[in-house]
Amino acid sequence: MIKLQSLIGAIICFNGLLHAASPNVLLILVDDLKPALGCYGDEAAKTPNIDKLADEGVRFDMAYCNQAVCAPSRFTLMLGSRSTSTGLYGLGSKLRKVLPDAVTMPQHFSKHGGYVTHSVGKVFHVGHGNEGDPSSFTEPVFKDKVIEYAGATSGSLTREEALFTNQQLDRIQQLPRGPAFESPDVKDDDYADGRVAAEVIRRLKDAKQPFFMAAGFVRPHLPFSAPKKYWDMHDPGKLPQPKITTPPADSPKVAHKKGGELVAYDIDEPVSPEMQRKLIHGYYAGTSYVDAQIGKVLDALRASPAAANTIVVLWGDHGFHLGDHGFWTKHTNYEQATRIPLIIKAPGVSKAGTMTRQLTESVDVFPTLCELAGLPAPMGPQPVDGVSLVPVLRDPTERVRDHAYHCFPKQSMGRVIRTERYRFVDWGGEKELYDYETDPLETKNHVKDQAEVVERLSTILRGHPAPVK
């Protein structure tokens, strides 16, 4: 009996050691953040904290979202499944209605690794009738505002405030449009991202290990509401302006964008040069503001006992048009809307201060974190499209996929193959081809003059399953 008790005690102790050795995960999600960052070569950006994280980890230079809009992009991250595999294409798509038995990333970590899982800020998309997925987490979800004003406003409920809080959804068009930006002289935590950072820091201090903590920040999402000091960091006369303000020559109309998210704010199209400068200034101010909040979180982590055993991932949910091609915000299949920042710091695995041109998709984060944590690879029941990037973290010259795949549904479904040189888009018959070696600004659709490339990439696209309707 004594021997049996000793054996049981040894097993319990061994399991405890296993859990103690399991790496923590800090997954930082940033809304609407494209690679307009110092570490990605943007000389106008003032992002010292994200730049420092890149110096400590691996920067993925060719990472792409699987769909350039908030809710579907976050589903792809949390499920490891492309939206074409799940049918979760819309802002109001409800995960549990479409995939009631899906196992999300935090659920997988809880089930297979005993992780305590947290959601702080904007992780899943909440709004447009969508309530996110609080059941994915073992700890209470911390939510805060996405659309927010701290300066002088009328106080009336605006269209976007209503949409993002699921209020009066049946009368959105009757509500007033809100300001697209503001720069009051207020404290960081007068906006949600400051409060989110404070809550993440509080939870990091108290978290039981191993933990999986998803921290979601909302700037630089519109409205560009940020304290004045972050606006003052940038000279609007020195910020980059779009070099091409018309759609690519010979591109199909289905690929273009007009209105969209800007319509909800007090901006009329075409956007005037003065307004264009103000919006670009607001985007860079919002990026500097969120960088400062992320810096607070990372400094708190570095000062904690968990620092040496915590994987850190920074991920932008999609890119953002700032007047290029005459487009604004996201919702397209072009480079500015689909390319995202992705930085991974994995102690003992990743090589500090390195970069890779491995083509990467949002769906790859789930299997990558599972392998880093020593957990089984995700098996669904939802289709899992991602591949592990661990070989690339060990050696940035390694390759685990030769193209990225993404989509955007409009009047027809636009599906995309992105190789290191080309982007090929098929809108169900109408096609686009962009050559980033000879035409990096997408000035012309090259379908007619590069037939062999079109056929080769069409063959790759035909190898992907048909999109779920």
C-alpha positions in Angstrom: 0.0 0.0 0.0 2.9 2.4 0.9 4.6 1.6 -2.4 1.3 2.3 -4.3 0.9 5.6 -2.5 4.6 6.5 -3.3 4.0 5.6 -7.0 0.8 7.8 -7.1 2.7 10.6 -5.4 5.5 10.3 -7.9 3.1 10.4 -10.9 1.4 13.5 -9.5 4.7 15.2 -8.9 5.9 14.3 -12.4 2.7 15.7 -13.9 3.2 18.8 -11.9 6.7 19.2 -13.3 5.3 18.7 -16.8 2.8 21.5 -16.4 5.4 23.7 -14.7 7.6 23.3 -17.8 4.8 24.0 -20.3 5.4 27.3 -21.9 2.9 30.1 -21.4 1.4 31.9 -24.4 0.8 35.6 -24.8 -1.1 36.2 -28.0 -1.3 39.9 -28.9 -4.0 40.8 -31.5 -4.1 44.2 -33.1 -7.1 45.5 -35.1 -6.5 46.8 -38.6 -2.7 46.8 -38.1 -0.7 46.5 -41.3 3.1 46.4 -41.4 3.4 50.2 -41.0 6.0 49.6 -38.3 9.6 50.6 -37.9 10.7 46.9 -37.8 9.1 46.4 -41.2 11.0 49.3 -42.7 8.4 52.1 -42.3 10.6 55.1 -41.5 7.6 57.3 -40.6 6.3 54.8 -37.9 7.1 55.4 -34.3 6.7 51.9 -32.8 9.7 51.2 -30.5 8.0 48.6 -28.5 6.9 46.4 -31.3 10.3 47.0 -32.9 11.9 45.7 -29.7 9.8 42.6 -29.8 10.9 42.0 -33.4 14.5 42.3 -32.2 13.8 39.5 -29.8 12.0 37.1 -32.1 11.3 36.3 -35.8 9.6 38.7 -38.1 7.5 37.2 -40.9 7.7 39.5 -43.9 5.2 37.7 -46.1 2.4 36.9 -43.7 -1.2 37.2 -44.9 -4.6 37.1 -43.4 -7.1 34.6 -44.9 -9.8 37.3 -45.3 -9.5 41.0 -44.9 -12.2 41.7 -42.4 -12.3 41.5 -38.6 -14.6 38.6 -37.6 -13.7 36.1 -40.3 -10.0 36.8 -39.8 -10.2 36.1 -36.1 -12.1 32.9 -36.8 -9.3 31.8 -39.0 -6.7 32.4 -36.3 -8.7 30.7 -33.6 -9.8 27.7 -35.6 -6.8 27.2 -37.9 -9.4 27.0 -40.6 -9.7 29.2 -43.7 -13.1 30.9 -44.1 -13.5 29.1 -47.4 -13.4 25.8 -45.3 -16.0 27.0 -42.7 -18.3 29.4 -44.5 -17.6 32.0 -41.7 -17.4 35.0 -44.1 -19.4 37.8 -42.4 -19.1 40.2 -39.4 -22.2 38.7 -38.0 -21.2 35.1 -38.6 -21.9 33.1 -35.4 -19.3 30.4 -34.7 -21.5 28.0 -32.7 -24.4 28.2 -35.1 -22.2 27.2 -38.0 -19.8 25.0 -36.2 -21.3 24.0 -32.8 -18.6 21.5 -32.0 -15.5 23.4 -33.2 -12.5 23.4 -30.9 -10.8 26.8 -30.8 -7.2 27.4 -29.9 -7.8 28.3 -26.3 -10.1 25.3 -25.9 -7.4 23.0 -27.3 -4.8 24.4 -24.9 -7.1 23.9 -22.0 -8.1 20.4 -23.0 -4.7 19.0 -23.9 -2.4 21.1 -21.7 -4.3 22.1 -18.7 -3.9 25.7 -19.6 -5.8 28.6 -17.8 -7.1 30.6 -20.7 -7.9 34.4 -20.8 -9.5 36.8 -23.3 -8.8 40.4 -22.6 -10.0 43.1 -25.0 -11.0 42.4 -28.6 -10.2 38.8 -29.3 -13.2 37.4 -31.1 -15.3 40.0 -32.9 -18.2 41.3 -30.9 -20.8 43.4 -32.7 -22.9 43.3 -35.9 -25.1 40.8 -34.0 -22.0 38.7 -33.1 -21.3 37.9 -29.5 -17.9 36.3 -30.0 -17.2 33.0 -28.2 -16.8 33.5 -24.4 -17.1 29.7 -23.9 -13.7 29.3 -25.4 -12.0 30.6 -22.3 -11.7 29.2 -18.7 -11.5 32.7 -17.2 -14.1 35.5 -17.4 -13.8 37.5 -20.6 -12.8 41.1 -20.3 -14.5 43.3 -22.9 -14.1 47.0 -23.6 -15.1 49.5 -26.2 -14.0 49.4 -29.9 -15.7 52.6 -31.1 -15.0 55.3 -28.5 -14.7 59.0 -28.0 -13.1 60.7 -25.1 -13.2 64.3 -26.5 -16.2 66.6 -27.0 -18.9 64.8 -28.9 -22.7 65.1 -29.1 -23.2 62.1 -26.8 -25.6 60.6 -29.3 -25.3 56.9 -30.2 -23.5 56.8 -33.5 -23.9 54.1 -36.2 -20.6 52.4 -35.5 -21.1 52.5 -31.7 -24.4 50.8 -32.2 -23.0 48.2 -34.5 -20.1 47.3 -32.2 -22.3 47.1 -29.1 -25.3 45.3 -30.8 -27.7 48.1 -30.1 -30.5 49.2 -32.4 -29.3 47.0 -35.2 -32.6 47.4 -37.0 -32.2 51.2 -37.4 -28.5 51.8 -38.0 -29.0 54.0 -41.1 -31.2 56.4 -38.9 -28.4 57.0 -36.4 -25.9 59.8 -36.8 -22.4 59.3 -38.2 -19.6 59.8 -35.7 -16.3 61.6 -36.1 -13.5 59.7 -37.8 -10.8 60.9 -35.5 -10.1 62.9 -32.4 -7.0 63.9 -30.4 -7.9 65.1 -26.9 -5.3 65.7 -24.3 -6.3 62.7 -22.2 -4.6 59.8 -20.4 -3.9 56.5 -22.1 -6.5 54.7 -20.1 -9.2 57.1 -21.1 -9.4 54.8 -24.1 -10.0 51.1 -24.1 -6.5 50.0 -25.1 -5.0 51.6 -22.1 -7.5 49.8 -19.9 -6.9 46.5 -21.7 -3.2 46.9 -21.1 -3.8 47.4 -17.4 -6.0 44.4 -17.2 -3.5 42.2 -19.0 -0.8 43.3 -16.6 -3.0 42.6 -13.7 -3.7 39.1 -15.0 -0.1 38.4 -15.8 0.8 39.1 -12.1 -1.9 36.8 -10.8 -2.1 34.1 -13.6 -1.7 30.5 -12.7 0.7 28.7 -15.0 0.6 27.5 -17.7 -1.5 30.3 -19.1 -2.8 31.1 -22.6 -3.6 34.8 -22.7 -5.1 36.5 -25.7 -4.8 40.3 -25.5 -6.8 42.2 -28.1 -6.1 45.9 -28.9 -8.4 48.0 -31.1 -6.3 50.9 -32.4 -5.6 51.8 -35.2 -9.2 50.8 -36.0 -11.4 53.7 -36.9 -12.3 56.1 -35.4 -8.7 57.2 -35.0 -9.2 58.2 -31.3 -5.9 58.6 -29.5 -4.5 60.9 -26.9 -3.0 64.1 -28.3 0.6 63.2 -27.4 0.6 60.4 -30.0 -0.7 62.7 -32.7 2.1 65.1 -31.7 4.7 62.4 -32.4 4.1 62.7 -36.1 4.5 65.6 -38.6 1.6 65.1 -41.0 3.6 66.8 -43.7 6.2 64.0 -43.5 3.9 61.0 -43.5 3.7 58.8 -46.6 1.0 59.6 -49.0 -0.4 57.1 -51.6 1.6 56.9 -54.8 -1.2 55.3 -56.8 -4.7 56.7 -56.3 -6.6 54.8 -59.0 -7.4 51.1 -59.4 -5.0 48.9 -61.3 -5.3 49.3 -65.1 -7.5 46.5 -66.7 -8.6 45.3 -63.2 -12.2 44.0 -62.9 -14.7 46.3 -61.1 -15.6 43.4 -58.7 -12.1 43.8 -57.2 -12.6 47.5 -56.4 -13.9 49.2 -53.4 -16.0 52.3 -52.7 -17.4 53.6 -49.5 -17.6 50.8 -47.0 -16.5 51.6 -43.5 -15.8 55.3 -44.2 -19.6 55.8 -44.9 -20.2 55.3 -41.1 -18.2 58.4 -40.3 -18.5 62.1 -41.1 -16.4 61.7 -44.3 -17.7 62.1 -47.8 -16.1 60.5 -50.9 -14.0 61.3 -52.8 -11.8 62.0 -49.9 -10.2 65.5 -50.1 -6.4 65.9 -50.0 -6.8 67.6 -46.6 -8.9 64.8 -45.2 -6.5 62.2 -46.6 -3.7 63.7 -44.7 -5.7 63.8 -41.5 -6.8 60.2 -41.9 -3.2 59.0 -42.5 -2.0 61.1 -39.5 -4.7 59.4 -37.4 -3.7 55.9 -38.5 -0.1 56.6 -37.5 -1.1 58.2 -34.2 -3.3 55.2 -33.4 -0.4 52.8 -34.2 1.9 54.7 -31.9 -0.7 54.7 -29.2 -1.3 50.9 -29.4 2.5 50.4 -29.5 2.8 52.2 -26.2 0.1 50.0 -24.6 1.8 46.8 -26.0 5.1 48.1 -24.6 3.6 48.3 -21.1 2.4 44.7 -21.3 5.7 43.4 -22.7 7.7 45.3 -20.0 5.5 43.7 -17.3 6.1 40.3 -18.8 9.8 40.8 -19.0 9.9 41.8 -15.3 7.9 38.7 -14.3 9.1 35.2 -13.4 7.2 33.9 -16.4 9.3 35.8 -18.9 11.8 33.0 -19.8 9.0 30.5 -20.4 6.4 32.6 -22.3 5.9 32.5 -26.1 4.9 35.9 -27.4 3.0 36.3 -30.7 2.0 39.7 -32.2 -0.5 39.4 -35.1 -2.5 42.0 -37.1 -5.9 40.7 -38.2 -5.6 42.3 -41.7 -4.0 45.2 -43.5 -5.5 48.6 -44.3 -5.8 50.8 -47.4 -4.8 54.5 -46.8 -5.9 55.9 -50.1 -3.8 53.6 -52.3 -5.8 52.8 -55.5 -8.3 55.3 -54.1 -9.4 52.7 -51.5 -9.8 53.0 -47.7 -9.8 50.5 -44.9 -10.0 46.8 -45.8 -12.4 44.4 -47.6 -10.3 43.8 -50.8 -7.9 41.2 -52.1 -5.0 43.6 -52.7 -1.7 43.7 -50.9 -2.4 46.6 -48.6 -5.5 44.9 -47.2 -4.2 41.4 -46.8 -0.5 41.6 -45.7 -0.2 41.5 -42.0 2.6 41.9 -39.3 3.5 38.6 -37.6 6.2 38.4 -35.0 6.9 35.2 -32.9 9.2 35.0 -29.9 9.6 31.4 -28.7 12.3 31.1 -26.0 14.8 28.3 -26.8 13.4 27.9 -30.4 13.3 31.2 -32.4 16.4 33.0 -33.4 16.3 36.6 -32.1 16.4 39.5 -34.5 15.8 37.4 -37.6 13.3 37.6 -40.5 11.9 35.2 -43.0 10.2 35.5 -46.3 8.3 32.3 -45.7 4.7 32.7 -47.0 2.5 32.5 -44.0 -1.2 32.5 -43.3 -3.2 33.4 -40.1 -4.3 29.7 -39.9 -0.7 28.7 -39.3 -0.5 30.2 -35.8 -2.7 27.6 -34.2 -0.6 24.5 -35.2 2.6 26.5 -34.6 1.7 27.2 -31.0 0.6 23.7 -30.4 4.0 22.3 -31.5 5.9 24.9 -29.4 3.8 23.9 -26.4 4.3 20.2 -26.9 0.5 19.7 -27.5 -1.1 17.4 -30.1 -1.7 19.1 -33.4 -5.2 20.5 -33.8 -7.5 18.0 -35.4 -10.8 19.9 -35.5 -13.6 18.7 -35.8 -13.4 21.8 -38.0 -11.1 21.5 -41.1 -7.6 22.5 -40.1 -5.7 24.2 -42.9 -2.7 25.6 -41.0 0.8 24.2 -41.0 3.4 24.6 -38.2 6.0 27.3 -38.6 8.3 25.8 -36.0 10.9 24.7 -38.6 11.0 28.3 -39.8 11.4 29.6 -36.3 14.4 27.4 -35.9 15.8 28.2 -39.4 14.2 31.2 -41.2 15.4 29.8 -44.5 13.3 26.7 -44.1 10.0 26.5 -46.2 6.8 24.8 -45.1 4.5 26.1 -47.9 5.1 27.6 -51.3 2.1 30.0 -51.4 -0.5 31.7 -49.3 -4.2 31.4 -50.0 -6.9 34.0 -49.1 -10.3 35.1 -50.3 -12.9 37.8 -50.3 -16.6 37.3 -51.1 -18.3 40.1 -53.1 -20.8 39.6 -55.9 -18.7 36.6 -56.6 -16.0 34.8 -54.5 -12.5 36.2 -55.1 -9.9 33.5 -54.3 -6.2 34.3 -54.3 -2.9 32.5 -54.7 0.0 34.6 -53.4 3.5 33.5 -54.2 6.7 35.3 -53.3 6.5 37.1 -56.7 2.8 37.0 -57.8 -0.7 37.5 -56.7 -3.3 35.7 -58.8 -7.0 36.4 -58.2 -10.0 34.5 -59.7 -13.4 36.1 -59.2 -15.2 33.1 -60.7 -14.1 34.0 -64.2 -12.7 37.5 -64.1 -9.0 37.2 -63.2 -6.2 39.4 -61.9 -2.4 38.9 -61.9 0.1 41.2 -60.1 3.8 40.9 -60.5 5.5 42.4 -57.4 9.0 42.1 -58.9 8.3 44.4 -61.9 5.2 46.3 -60.6 5.2 46.4 -56.7 2.4 49.1 -56.6 -0.1 47.0 -58.5 -0.5 49.5 -61.3 -1.6 47.0 -63.9 -3.4 43.7 -64.1 -1.0 41.4 -66.0 -3.4 38.6 -66.9 -3.1 39.3 -70.6 0.6 39.5 -70.9 1.7 36.6 -68.6 -0.4 33.7 -69.7 2.0 31.0 -68.6 2.0 32.4 -65.0 -1.8 32.6 -65.0 -2.1 28.9 -66.0 0.4 27.8 -63.4 -1.3 29.6 -60.6 -4.7 28.6 -61.8 -3.6 25.0 -61.5 -2.6 25.6 -57.9 -5.9 27.3 -57.2 -7.8 24.4 -58.7 -6.1 22.2 -56.2 -7.8 23.9 -53.3 -11.2 22.7 -52.2 -14.3 24.6 -53.5 -15.3 27.3 -51.0 -18.1 26.4 -48.5 -21.2 28.4 -49.3 
